[in-house]
Amino acid sequence: MRVPLLIAACIAVSAGGAAAQTPATTVAAPHANVTGITVSKAGTYTGDSTSAPARSGQESPTGTVGTDTNWTFVSSSDDVPGKPGTQFGIEFRIDGEPRGDDVTVYLLLIFPPQGIHNPNTGRTMYAAKVAFPNMKIGALCLVGYGFDNDWEIVPGQWTQQIWYQNKMLAERKFTVGKTE
């Protein structure tokens, strides 16, 4: 499984504190205020992919999560060909302030009712939640799924949801068809 996204460079900002004996006003660090997302494209795409083992907070049927760069959308259709190498997902910008701040968004993948069965682990997953820290407010982002193995290709309705904290920001349903 490759759950791709664009990772932008990040700049850490910390709040300044007052010295113990100097009267001063403590300035609170600005808090990111995510107001939503603007979906620019959704469908199948191609891109340069790099896979790595899933980290804490990243559930994956294959145990890997990928990063895609230089993506190009091939189709805006909800119909997805079920074959290895196919990638499908949602391109979006995070709306809010301050622009450039890092936030964590989550991709919730809901698989067809039969789930995805990994023959290597014996585990069947019905949904996966993947955390993406360091997403930038205002940056162009991409999250989705890519088929690496035949066993991942489960025909039926796949749902991709983008969440910030406890709020769903977008949802897209795709129909995966098995191709021979």
The 8 nearest C-alpha neighbors of each residue, nearest first, counted from 0:
[[1, 61, 145, 63, 146, 64, 147, 2],
 [0, 2, 65, 64, 145, 144, 3, 50],
 [1, 3, 144, 65, 143, 64, 142, 0],
 [4, 2, 66, 67, 65, 142, 143, 1],
 [3, 5, 141, 142, 66, 67, 140, 6],
 [4, 6, 140, 68, 141, 67, 7, 66],
 [5, 7, 4, 134, 8, 133, 140, 66],
 [6, 8, 9, 5, 135, 134, 138, 133],
 [9, 7, 6, 10, 133, 135, 134, 99],
 [10, 8, 7, 11, 133, 101, 135, 100],
 [9, 11, 12, 8, 100, 101, 99, 133],
 [10, 12, 9, 13, 101, 100, 8, 133],
 [13, 11, 10, 14, 28, 100, 29, 15],
 [14, 12, 28, 15, 11, 27, 29, 16],
 [15, 13, 28, 27, 16, 26, 12, 25],
 [14, 16, 13, 26, 17, 25, 27, 28],
 [17, 15, 25, 14, 18, 26, 24, 23],
 [16, 18, 23, 25, 19, 21, 15, 24],
 [17, 19, 21, 20, 16, 22, 23, 15],
 [18, 20, 21, 17, 22, 16, 23, 25],
 [21, 19, 18, 22, 17, 23, 16, 24],
 [22, 20, 18, 19, 23, 17, 24, 16],
 [21, 23, 20, 24, 17, 18, 19, 25],
 [24, 22, 17, 21, 25, 18, 16, 20],
 [23, 25, 26, 17, 22, 16, 27, 21],
 [26, 24, 16, 17, 23, 27, 15, 14],
 [27, 25, 24, 28, 14, 15, 16, 29],
 [26, 28, 14, 29, 25, 15, 30, 16],
 [27, 29, 14, 30, 26, 13, 12, 15],
 [28, 30, 27, 31, 97, 14, 26, 12],
 [31, 29, 32, 28, 97, 96, 27, 100],
 [30, 32, 96, 97, 33, 100, 29, 102],
 [31, 33, 96, 95, 34, 30, 97, 94],
 [34, 32, 95, 35, 94, 31, 96, 93],
 [33, 35, 95, 94, 32, 36, 93, 96],
 [36, 34, 94, 33, 168, 93, 37, 95],
 [35, 37, 93, 94, 92, 168, 38, 91],
 [36, 38, 92, 91, 39, 93, 94, 35],
 [39, 37, 91, 40, 90, 36, 92, 89],
 [38, 40, 91, 90, 37, 41, 92, 89],
 [41, 39, 90, 38, 89, 42, 75, 91],
 [42, 40, 89, 75, 88, 90, 43, 39],
 [41, 43, 75, 87, 76, 74, 88, 77],
 [44, 42, 87, 74, 86, 73, 72, 88],
 [43, 45, 72, 73, 71, 86, 87, 70],
 [46, 44, 71, 70, 72, 86, 73, 43],
 [47, 45, 70, 69, 67, 68, 48, 71],
 [46, 48, 68, 67, 69, 70, 49, 45],
 [49, 47, 67, 66, 46, 65, 50, 68],
 [48, 50, 65, 66, 67, 51, 47, 1],
 [51, 49, 65, 64, 63, 66, 1, 48],
 [50, 52, 63, 64, 65, 53, 49, 66],
 [53, 51, 63, 62, 64, 54, 50, 65],
 [54, 52, 63, 64, 62, 57, 51, 55],
 [55, 53, 57, 56, 52, 58, 64, 63],
 [54, 56, 57, 53, 58, 130, 129, 52],
 [57, 55, 130, 129, 54, 58, 128, 53],
 [56, 58, 129, 54, 53, 55, 130, 128],
 [59, 57, 127, 128, 129, 56, 53, 60],
 [58, 60, 62, 61, 127, 63, 57, 0],
 [59, 61, 62, 124, 117, 0, 115, 58],
 [62, 60, 59, 0, 63, 117, 64, 151],
 [61, 63, 59, 53, 60, 52, 64, 58],
 [64, 62, 52, 53, 51, 61, 0, 59],
 [65, 63, 1, 2, 53, 50, 51, 0],
 [66, 64, 50, 1, 2, 3, 49, 51],
 [65, 67, 3, 4, 49, 48, 50, 2],
 [68, 66, 48, 3, 47, 4, 46, 5],
 [67, 69, 47, 70, 46, 5, 48, 66],
 [70, 68, 46, 47, 71, 67, 45, 5],
 [69, 71, 46, 45, 68, 44, 72, 67],
 [72, 70, 44, 45, 46, 73, 69, 43],
 [71, 73, 44, 74, 43, 45, 70, 42],
 [72, 74, 44, 43, 71, 45, 75, 42],
 [75, 73, 43, 76, 42, 72, 44, 41],
 [74, 76, 42, 41, 43, 77, 40, 73],
 [75, 77, 78, 74, 42, 43, 79, 41],
 [76, 78, 173, 42, 174, 79, 75, 172],
 [79, 77, 174, 76, 173, 175, 80, 176],
 [78, 80, 175, 174, 81, 176, 77, 173],
 [81, 79, 176, 82, 175, 178, 177, 78],
 [82, 80, 177, 176, 178, 152, 175, 79],
 [81, 83, 80, 85, 178, 84, 146, 152],
 [84, 82, 146, 147, 85, 148, 149, 81],
 [83, 85, 146, 147, 82, 86, 145, 148],
 [86, 84, 83, 146, 145, 82, 87, 80],
 [87, 85, 145, 43, 44, 144, 84, 146],
 [88, 86, 43, 42, 143, 144, 44, 145],
 [143, 87, 89, 41, 42, 142, 144, 43],
 [88, 90, 41, 142, 141, 40, 143, 91],
 [91, 89, 141, 40, 140, 39, 38, 41],
 [92, 90, 38, 39, 140, 37, 139, 141],
 [93, 91, 139, 37, 137, 138, 36, 140],
 [92, 94, 36, 136, 137, 35, 37, 95],
 [95, 93, 36, 35, 34, 33, 137, 136],
 [96, 94, 33, 34, 32, 136, 97, 93],
 [97, 95, 98, 32, 31, 33, 136, 94],
 [96, 98, 100, 31, 99, 95, 136, 32],
 [97, 99, 96, 136, 137, 100, 95, 135],
 [98, 100, 136, 135, 137, 97, 101, 138],
 [101, 99, 135, 136, 98, 97, 31, 102],
 [100, 102, 133, 135, 134, 99, 136, 103],
 [103, 101, 134, 133, 132, 135, 104, 100],
 [104, 102, 132, 131, 133, 134, 130, 105],
 [105, 103, 163, 131, 162, 130, 102, 132],
 [106, 104, 130, 162, 129, 161, 131, 107],
 [105, 107, 161, 129, 160, 128, 108, 162],
 [106, 108, 128, 160, 127, 159, 105, 161],
 [109, 107, 159, 127, 126, 158, 110, 106],
 [110, 108, 126, 158, 157, 125, 107, 159],
 [109, 111, 157, 125, 114, 126, 108, 112],
 [110, 112, 156, 155, 114, 113, 157, 109],
 [113, 111, 114, 110, 125, 155, 156, 109],
 [114, 112, 111, 115, 125, 110, 153, 116],
 [115, 113, 125, 124, 112, 110, 111, 123],
 [114, 116, 124, 123, 151, 117, 125, 153],
 [115, 117, 123, 122, 118, 114, 124, 121],
 [116, 118, 119, 121, 122, 120, 123, 115],
 [119, 117, 121, 120, 116, 122, 150, 123],
 [120, 118, 117, 121, 122, 61, 116, 150],
 [121, 119, 122, 117, 118, 116, 123, 61],
 [120, 122, 118, 117, 119, 116, 123, 124],
 [121, 123, 120, 117, 116, 124, 118, 60],
 [124, 122, 116, 115, 114, 117, 121, 125],
 [125, 123, 115, 114, 126, 60, 122, 116],
 [124, 126, 114, 110, 109, 115, 123, 112],
 [127, 125, 109, 108, 110, 124, 128, 107],
 [126, 128, 108, 58, 107, 59, 129, 109],
 [129, 127, 107, 58, 106, 57, 108, 105],
 [128, 130, 57, 106, 105, 58, 56, 127],
 [131, 129, 105, 57, 56, 104, 132, 106],
 [130, 132, 104, 103, 105, 129, 134, 133],
 [133, 131, 103, 134, 102, 130, 104, 101],
 [134, 132, 101, 102, 103, 135, 131, 9],
 [133, 135, 101, 102, 132, 103, 131, 6],
 [136, 134, 101, 99, 138, 100, 137, 133],
 [135, 137, 93, 99, 98, 100, 138, 94],
 [136, 138, 93, 92, 98, 94, 135, 99],
 [139, 137, 135, 92, 136, 140, 93, 99],
 [138, 140, 92, 91, 137, 90, 141, 5],
 [141, 139, 5, 91, 90, 4, 92, 138],
 [140, 142, 90, 4, 89, 5, 3, 91],
 [143, 141, 4, 3, 88, 89, 2, 90],
 [88, 142, 144, 2, 87, 3, 89, 141],
 [143, 145, 2, 1, 87, 86, 88, 0],
 [144, 146, 86, 1, 85, 0, 147, 87],
 [147, 145, 83, 84, 85, 148, 0, 151],
 [146, 148, 83, 84, 0, 145, 149, 151],
 [149, 147, 150, 151, 146, 83, 152, 0],
 [148, 150, 151, 152, 83, 82, 147, 146],
 [149, 151, 148, 152, 117, 116, 153, 115],
 [152, 150, 149, 148, 153, 115, 146, 147],
 [151, 153, 150, 149, 81, 154, 146, 82],
 [152, 154, 151, 155, 115, 111, 175, 177],
 [155, 153, 175, 176, 177, 152, 156, 81],
 [156, 154, 175, 174, 111, 153, 157, 176],
 [155, 157, 174, 111, 173, 175, 158, 172],
 [156, 158, 110, 173, 172, 109, 111, 174],
 [159, 157, 172, 109, 108, 171, 173, 160],
 [158, 160, 108, 171, 170, 107, 172, 109],
 [161, 159, 170, 107, 169, 106, 162, 158],
 [160, 162, 106, 169, 168, 105, 167, 107],
 [163, 161, 167, 105, 168, 166, 104, 164],
 [162, 164, 104, 166, 165, 105, 167, 103],
 [163, 165, 166, 162, 104, 103, 105, 167],
 [166, 164, 163, 167, 162, 168, 105, 104],
 [167, 165, 163, 162, 164, 168, 161, 35],
 [166, 168, 162, 169, 161, 163, 165, 160],
 [167, 169, 162, 161, 35, 166, 36, 163],
 [170, 168, 161, 160, 167, 171, 162, 36],
 [169, 171, 160, 159, 161, 172, 158, 168],
 [170, 172, 159, 158, 160, 173, 169, 89],
 [171, 173, 158, 157, 159, 156, 170, 77],
 [172, 174, 77, 157, 156, 78, 158, 175],
 [175, 173, 156, 78, 155, 79, 77, 157],
 [174, 176, 79, 154, 155, 81, 80, 78],
 [177, 175, 154, 81, 80, 79, 178, 174],
 [176, 178, 81, 154, 80, 179, 175, 82],
 [179, 177, 81, 82, 176, 80, 175, 152],
 [178, 177, 82, 81, 176, 80, 149, 83]]
